[in-house]
Amino acid sequence: MPNSGIPQGIFLKRAKLLKPDGSGDYDWCDLRLGMDLNVYSRVFRIIDCDDFTKSYFANEGLDIGQSEDYPADPFTHARSMINMKQTPPDQAEFKNYIEVKLKGGRPNGGLKQFLDNDRRVLSFQIMWKDHTYDGGDKFYNLNFFLSDSSIDVKEINTQNSGRTPFPKLLKRQKLAKSPILTHCPGMSLRQEEYYMPIDIKCGYNIMIYGRDCEIYDCDDWTKAWYLRELGLTQNSVRLPTAPPAVKYQPVPDYKGFGSEADSLASYTNLQPKPPKADMKKVFK
């Protein structure tokens, strides 16, 4: 019987079965319907047999007896009353306990969310105005994973920025709106409230562990998802254009050594080249 919860299989291998009183082994003529069969201190009730067995006993002139029905199971009604969706919830918890006791798995509440939204990611562009000693406007990509409502924040590195290129500002995890910081994980029993897609909108700010970041844009798939699922329109925010990071090195003053063309050649080239003479000027 599948999912019976009872160890099953071969109870007795093919062998001669000794009678409990020790008077010998069981023979085929000792078996009847409606009798109790003692198999090594375990008593079984013979309730029925197949057609061949009945014809064999009739051919030998022996009465095999009358078939019986299975006895009523007193736990059938109790098992039918246990339902995961009914109240009170004590019976549902009892059923979960029985499933785990019988080597079953616990119910996975996030399985449906994972199967429906696996590999579906909302991508945003955010900016953090850093006011520390090496501050400035820093830009990041914020990814919201719909499969488990987790968030990661990756830094957008620029060449020659002078900063150490860190790969991530926040590793993938659920981001709390007001994080509860404790000395050891699990010390606080208060429930934290996490950021969800309804809380992340262009033009709004998101707090990432004390860093107030501005959400200014998102990709096309994210805009289509918000419009389809939540009925919201994500409008990009135009950031002020930063001045071009171009630095001009002033030409040093002439110090009087050699000609002025020679001094200018040492400024424009690492290995100075001799200036070409103006032959027209020389002949004139």
C-alpha positions as CSV (number, residue, x, y, z in Angstrom):
1,M,0.0,0.0,0.0
2,P,1.6,3.3,-1.1
3,N,2.1,6.0,1.6
4,S,0.8,3.7,4.4
5,G,3.6,4.7,6.8
6,I,4.1,1.1,7.8
7,P,7.2,-0.9,7.0
8,Q,6.3,-3.4,4.3
9,G,7.8,-6.2,2.3
10,I,8.3,-9.9,2.7
11,F,7.3,-10.9,6.2
12,L,8.3,-14.6,6.0
13,K,10.5,-16.1,3.3
14,R,9.5,-19.5,1.8
15,A,10.0,-22.0,4.6
16,K,8.2,-24.6,6.6
17,L,6.2,-22.9,9.4
18,L,6.2,-24.5,12.8
19,K,3.0,-24.7,14.9
20,P,3.0,-22.7,18.1
21,D,2.4,-25.9,20.2
22,G,5.4,-27.6,18.6
23,S,3.4,-30.5,17.3
24,G,4.8,-30.2,13.8
25,D,4.7,-27.9,10.8
26,Y,1.6,-26.4,9.2
27,D,0.2,-28.4,6.3
28,W,-2.2,-27.1,3.6
29,C,-5.1,-29.0,5.1
30,D,-4.6,-27.1,8.4
31,L,-5.6,-23.8,6.8
32,R,-9.2,-22.6,6.8
33,L,-11.0,-19.3,6.2
34,G,-11.9,-17.5,9.4
35,M,-9.0,-19.0,11.4
36,D,-6.2,-17.3,13.3
37,L,-2.7,-18.2,12.0
38,N,0.1,-17.7,14.5
39,V,3.4,-16.9,12.7
40,Y,6.1,-16.6,15.2
41,S,4.0,-14.9,17.9
42,R,2.2,-12.7,15.3
43,V,-1.4,-13.7,14.8
44,F,-2.9,-13.2,11.3
45,R,-6.6,-13.6,10.4
46,I,-7.3,-15.6,7.2
47,I,-10.3,-13.8,5.6
48,D,-10.2,-14.9,1.9
49,C,-8.4,-16.9,-0.8
50,D,-8.3,-17.1,-4.5
51,D,-10.4,-19.2,-6.8
52,F,-7.7,-21.8,-7.4
53,T,-7.4,-22.5,-3.7
54,K,-11.2,-22.9,-3.3
55,S,-11.3,-25.3,-6.3
56,Y,-8.4,-27.3,-4.9
57,F,-10.1,-27.7,-1.5
58,A,-13.4,-28.7,-3.1
59,N,-11.6,-31.3,-5.3
60,E,-10.0,-32.8,-2.2
61,G,-13.4,-32.9,-0.5
62,L,-12.6,-30.4,2.3
63,D,-14.6,-27.3,3.5
64,I,-12.4,-24.2,3.3
65,G,-15.0,-22.0,5.1
66,Q,-16.7,-18.7,4.4
67,S,-15.0,-15.5,3.3
68,E,-15.0,-12.6,5.7
69,D,-14.8,-8.8,5.3
70,Y,-12.0,-6.6,6.6
71,P,-12.7,-5.4,10.1
72,A,-13.7,-1.8,10.6
73,D,-10.7,0.6,11.0
74,P,-11.4,2.9,14.0
75,F,-8.8,5.4,12.8
76,T,-10.3,5.9,9.3
77,H,-12.7,8.6,10.6
78,A,-9.9,10.2,12.6
79,R,-7.6,10.4,9.5
80,S,-10.4,11.8,7.4
81,M,-10.9,14.7,9.9
82,I,-7.3,15.9,9.6
83,N,-7.2,18.5,6.9
84,M,-4.5,21.1,6.2
85,K,-7.1,23.8,5.4
86,Q,-9.5,23.4,8.3
87,T,-9.6,25.0,11.7
88,P,-8.4,24.7,14.4
89,P,-4.8,24.6,13.1
90,D,-3.7,22.1,15.7
91,Q,-4.7,19.3,13.5
92,A,-2.7,20.7,10.6
93,E,0.3,21.0,12.8
94,F,-0.3,17.4,13.9
95,K,-0.4,16.3,10.3
96,N,2.9,18.1,9.6
97,Y,4.4,16.3,12.6
98,I,3.3,12.9,11.3
99,E,4.7,13.7,7.8
100,V,8.1,14.6,9.2
101,K,8.0,11.6,11.6
102,L,7.4,9.3,8.6
103,K,10.6,10.7,6.9
104,G,8.5,13.2,4.8
105,G,9.4,16.8,4.0
106,R,8.2,20.0,5.5
107,P,5.8,22.1,3.5
108,N,7.8,24.7,1.5
109,G,5.8,28.0,1.6
110,G,8.1,29.7,-0.9
111,L,8.0,27.0,-3.5
112,K,5.3,28.5,-5.7
113,Q,6.9,31.9,-5.6
114,F,10.2,30.3,-6.7
115,L,8.6,28.3,-9.6
116,D,6.6,31.3,-10.9
117,N,9.4,33.9,-10.7
118,D,12.7,32.1,-11.1
119,R,15.2,34.1,-13.1
120,R,12.9,37.2,-13.1
121,V,14.8,40.2,-11.8
122,L,13.9,43.8,-11.4
123,S,16.9,46.0,-12.2
124,F,17.2,49.6,-11.0
125,Q,19.9,52.3,-11.2
126,I,20.5,54.2,-8.0
127,M,22.9,56.9,-6.8
128,W,24.4,57.6,-3.4
129,K,25.7,61.0,-2.6
130,D,28.6,60.2,-0.4
131,H,29.7,62.9,2.0
132,T,32.7,61.2,3.4
133,Y,36.4,62.2,2.8
134,D,36.5,60.4,-0.6
135,G,32.9,61.2,-1.3
136,G,31.0,62.2,-4.4
137,D,28.2,60.7,-6.5
138,K,28.5,57.0,-6.6
139,F,26.3,54.9,-8.9
140,Y,25.1,51.3,-8.4
141,N,22.8,48.7,-10.0
142,L,20.1,47.4,-7.6
143,N,18.6,44.0,-8.5
144,F,15.4,42.7,-6.9
145,F,15.0,38.9,-7.3
146,L,11.3,38.1,-7.5
147,S,11.9,34.4,-6.7
148,D,12.7,35.1,-3.0
149,S,12.3,38.9,-2.6
150,S,16.1,39.4,-2.1
151,I,18.2,42.3,-3.2
152,D,21.8,42.8,-4.2
153,V,23.6,46.1,-5.0
154,K,26.5,46.2,-7.4
155,E,28.8,49.1,-7.9
156,I,29.4,50.7,-11.3
157,N,33.1,51.2,-11.5
158,T,34.6,54.0,-13.7
159,Q,38.1,54.2,-15.0
160,N,40.7,56.3,-13.2
161,S,38.2,57.1,-10.4
162,G,40.9,56.7,-7.7
163,R,38.7,54.4,-5.6
164,T,39.2,50.8,-4.8
165,P,36.9,48.8,-7.1
166,F,34.5,46.9,-4.7
167,P,32.3,44.4,-6.5
168,K,29.2,44.8,-4.3
169,L,27.8,47.3,-1.9
170,L,25.3,44.7,-0.6
171,K,25.3,40.9,-1.2
172,R,22.1,39.1,-2.1
173,Q,19.8,39.2,0.9
174,K,16.5,40.6,2.1
175,L,16.8,44.3,2.8
176,A,15.1,45.5,5.9
177,K,13.6,49.0,6.0
178,S,14.8,49.5,9.5
179,P,17.4,46.9,10.3
180,I,17.7,45.6,13.8
181,L,21.4,45.4,14.6
182,T,22.4,43.0,17.4
183,H,25.7,41.6,18.7
184,C,24.8,38.1,17.5
185,P,22.3,37.0,14.9
186,G,19.0,36.0,16.2
187,M,19.1,37.9,19.4
188,S,16.1,40.1,18.6
189,L,12.7,38.6,18.4
190,R,11.1,41.6,16.7
191,Q,9.9,41.1,13.1
192,E,11.6,43.2,10.5
193,E,9.8,44.8,7.6
194,Y,11.6,44.2,4.2
195,Y,11.5,46.1,1.0
196,M,9.1,44.8,-1.6
197,P,8.5,45.9,-5.3
198,I,5.8,48.3,-4.3
199,D,8.3,50.2,-2.2
200,I,10.9,50.7,-5.0
201,K,10.0,53.4,-7.4
202,C,11.9,55.8,-9.6
203,G,12.2,59.2,-7.9
204,Y,12.0,57.7,-4.4
205,N,14.9,57.0,-2.0
206,I,15.9,53.6,-0.6
207,M,17.8,53.2,2.7
208,I,20.6,50.7,2.5
209,Y,22.0,50.3,6.0
210,G,22.4,54.0,6.6
211,R,23.1,55.0,3.0
212,D,20.2,57.1,1.5
213,C,20.2,56.2,-2.2
214,E,18.1,57.8,-4.9
215,I,16.4,55.6,-7.5
216,Y,16.6,57.4,-10.8
217,D,16.0,54.7,-13.5
218,C,15.2,51.1,-14.4
219,D,15.3,48.9,-17.4
220,D,12.5,48.3,-19.9
221,W,11.5,44.9,-18.6
222,T,11.1,46.3,-15.1
223,K,8.9,49.1,-16.4
224,A,6.7,46.6,-18.3
225,W,6.5,44.4,-15.2
226,Y,5.3,47.3,-13.0
227,L,2.8,48.4,-15.5
228,R,1.4,44.8,-16.0
229,E,1.5,43.5,-12.4
230,L,1.0,46.7,-10.2
231,G,-0.4,49.2,-12.6
232,L,2.4,51.7,-11.9
233,T,4.4,53.7,-14.5
234,Q,8.1,54.0,-13.7
235,N,9.3,57.4,-15.0
236,S,13.1,58.0,-15.2
237,V,14.5,60.9,-13.3
238,R,17.0,63.1,-15.2
239,L,20.1,63.7,-13.1
240,P,22.0,67.0,-13.3
241,T,24.8,66.8,-15.8
242,A,28.2,66.8,-14.2
243,P,30.9,69.0,-15.6
244,P,33.4,67.1,-17.8
245,A,36.3,65.7,-15.8
246,V,39.0,67.3,-18.0
247,K,42.1,68.8,-16.4
248,Y,44.4,71.2,-18.3
249,Q,48.0,71.3,-17.4
250,P,49.3,74.9,-17.7
251,V,52.4,75.5,-19.9
252,P,55.4,76.3,-17.6
253,D,57.1,79.6,-18.0
254,Y,60.3,80.0,-20.0
255,K,63.3,79.9,-17.7
256,G,66.0,81.3,-20.1
257,F,67.8,78.0,-20.8
258,G,68.3,77.5,-24.5
259,S,65.7,78.8,-26.8
260,E,61.9,79.0,-26.0
261,A,61.2,76.4,-28.7
262,D,63.6,73.9,-27.0
263,S,61.9,74.4,-23.6
264,L,58.4,73.9,-25.2
265,A,59.6,70.7,-26.9
266,S,60.6,69.2,-23.5
267,Y,57.1,69.9,-22.3
268,T,55.2,68.3,-25.2
269,N,57.4,65.2,-25.5
270,L,59.0,62.9,-23.0
271,Q,62.0,62.6,-25.3
272,P,62.4,66.1,-26.7
273,K,63.0,66.5,-30.4
274,P,65.1,69.4,-31.8
275,P,62.9,72.1,-33.4
276,K,63.0,72.4,-37.1
277,A,64.6,75.7,-38.3
278,D,62.5,78.1,-40.4
279,M,64.7,78.2,-43.5
280,K,62.8,81.2,-45.0
281,K,63.5,83.1,-41.9
282,V,67.1,82.1,-41.9
283,F,67.7,83.2,-45.5
284,K,65.9,86.5,-44.9
